[in-house]
Amino acid sequence: MKRPIKVLIIEDDPNIVELIQLYMDKIGFSSISAYDGEEGLELFYNESPDCIILDIMLPKMNGWEVCKAIRLEDKQIPIVMLTGKGETYDIINGLDIGADDYIVKPFDPNELIARVKSVLRRTILSESEKDNLHFDNIIINMKEYRILINGEKVLMAPREMELFYYLAMNPNQVLTRQQLLDRIWGFEFNGDPRTVDVHIKRIRDKLAAHHADWSVVTIRGVGYRFEEKHHA
């Protein structure tokens, strides 16, 4: 019998932990909890969770440090940051160091569950999507979550990888922001559509040093297109 999805909750407020565990139980997920960063990191190493809900303001080791340490070991495990730090800088920083999603307290538990389900989708991509994508001087390996351009590795957060891969799978096709949100973030996502723009900017920044026969083009008021320049 297949084991239930296991969620690691790293949060120092016992009331919030209890609330999240209650909602996890309702949907048939199991959960384990840690009340400081060091304990959370230890459970990550020892318990092999499928998803992590991570606070930032934690005793002993803060959420930024925990997230960075986890990403050194595992590039794919979904991480949802749940925190009271809701400034734009904090959100971008969370995404930058490898979080897949970011929810600001106070929060709706049902929204949290929807976000967790959404980030988990990428861990069960169909086998047909877990192949290498070769295009000009780029290789996108979704099985290993790795990008090579001219043989040089380009580091991207998991969500950035998925977004870039999906655009490249549909060259010269305009994809709306809503299409990208539905495909990459999931239909339950009801956050700011500008999330797509933030991720696209970060992808472009990481690819800026590489000259190639393709680019990610903005279609003003609509969305984005992975463009083969010689077909433009």
N, C-alpha and C positions, 0 to 999 in steps of 0.2 A: 504494500500500500504506500502510495506517495506521501511523503511527509508534508505538513502544512508549511506555508511561507513563514519564515522566521524573521521577525523585525527586532532590531536592536535599538532601544530607546536610551539615549544618553542625555539625561535631563536631571537637574538638581532639585526640582520642585516635586515632592512626592504626590501632590494632588494632580499635577499635570500628567505625571507618569501613570497614575491610577486611571485617569480619564482616557488616556490613549490606549491603555491595555484593555479597558472595557470595550472600546470601539473595535479594537483589533479582534477581540474574542467574538464579537458579533458577526464578523465577516469570515471567521474561521482561520485567522492568522494566529500563530503563536508569537509571543513576545518575551524578550528578556530586557532587563533594565540595569543601568549604571547611573550613579549619582555624582560622579566626577569624571574628568577626562581620562585620567590614568586607568581607572576601572573600566571605562568604556572601551579604551584601546585594547586592554587585556581581553575583554569579552569578544571583541572583533577577531583577535588572533585565535582564540580558543573555541569559539562557538560557531564560526562560519555562518553568519547571518546572511539573509538574502537582500536586506534593505536596512538602512540606518536613518533614524530620526535624531538629529543632532542639535543641541542647544549651543550657543556661543559662550555665554557667560557662565563658565563652569569652574568649580574648585580644582586646584592642583594643575590642570592643563586645560586651556581654553579650547573652544570649538574650532577656531582657526588652526591651531596646532594639531588637533586630533584629525581634522580633515586632511591636512597635508600628509600626516603620517600614514593614514589609510591609503591615500592615493599613491604613495610610494610602493605599497604592497599590492594594491588592487585598483586597476584603472576602470573597472566596469561596475562594481557594486553601486547601486543607487544610493545617493545621500541626499536627504531632504533636511535643510537647515530650518529649525523652528526657534525663533528668537524674538526678543523685544527690540533688537537693533534694526530699525526699519529705514534708515537713511539710504539714499540711492548708492552712496559710496559703499556701504556695508553689503548691499545686495550684489553689486558688481564684484566686490572683493570675494564674496562667497562663491559666486559663479566662477571667478578667475582661478581659485585654488582647487576647484573640482566638484563643487556641489552641483547637483542636478536640478534642484528646485529650492525655493526660499520662501518661507511663510512667516509672517510677522504676527506676534502676539498682540492683543488677544486674538484667538483663532477659532474658526468653526471646525469642530472635530470631523464633520462630514466632508468638508473641503480637504482636510488633511488626508483622510482616507482616499479621496478621489485622486489627490496628487501622488500618494504612495502607489496606488494601482497604476497610475500613468507612467511613473518612472520604472516600475517593474516590467512594463511591456517590452522595453528594449532588451531585457535579459532573455526573452523568449521569442526573439525574431525567428522567422522561418529560415530553414537551412538555405533556401535559395537566396536569401539576403546576406548570408554570412560568407560571402565570397570576396575575393579580391576584385576591385574595380581598377582597371588600367585605363589611363587616359593621357595621351601625350607623354609628359615627363612625370606623371604622378601615379602612385599606387595607393589605393585606400583599402586597407585590410580590416574589415569589420569584425572578423573573428578574433583578432588580436588588438583591435582598436588602435591601429597604427597607420600613420600617413608617412609616405616617403616621396620626396620631390627631388629629382636628380640624385637619388640615392641618399639624400639627407633626411633624417627624421624630423618631423614637425610635430611638436607637442600640442595637443588640443584636449580640452575637457570632453567627457563622453557625449554630452548633449551637443557640443559644437561638432564633434565627429559625425553624429547622426544627421544633423542638419546639412552639413557640407556633403555628406554621402548621398543624401536624398536629392539634393539639387543636382549633383553630378550624375545621378542615375537618370535624370530627365534633362539632358543637355538641350539648350536652345528652346526650352519650354518655360513659359511664365508660370510661376507658382505663387498664388496669393498668400498673404500673411495667414489668413484663416486656414488655408490648405496645409500650410506648414505647421501651424499650431495643432491642428487636428491630427496630423500624421506623427509629429515628433513629441508633442506634449500630451496628446490624447484629447478625446472629445469632452471630457469632464473639465478641462482647464478653463477657468473663468477669470484668469488674471489679466494683466495689461498686455494687449497685443504687441506693444513696443518691445516686449521680451525678445521677439524675433529680431528686431533691429539691433538690440544690444549684442546678441549672439553673432549676427552677421558682421558687425563692426569688429568684434573680437577675432573672428575668422580672417577677415581682411588684414587686420594688423599682423596676424601671425604669418600670413602668406605674402606680405608686402615685399619681402626681400627676395622673392623667387619670381623670375621672369618666365612666363610660359605663354602658350597659345590658347589660353582660356582665362576667364575672369568671372566673378560673381557680380552681376549687373543689377542695379536698382531700377525697377519699373515704377516710376513715380505714381503714388496713389494706389498701386496695385500690389506689388510684391517684389519677387526677385527671380533672376534667371541665371543659370550656369551657362555661359556663352562661349562657344567655340569661335574665336576671333576670325578665323579664315572663312567662317560661314556667315558672318555678320553682314 
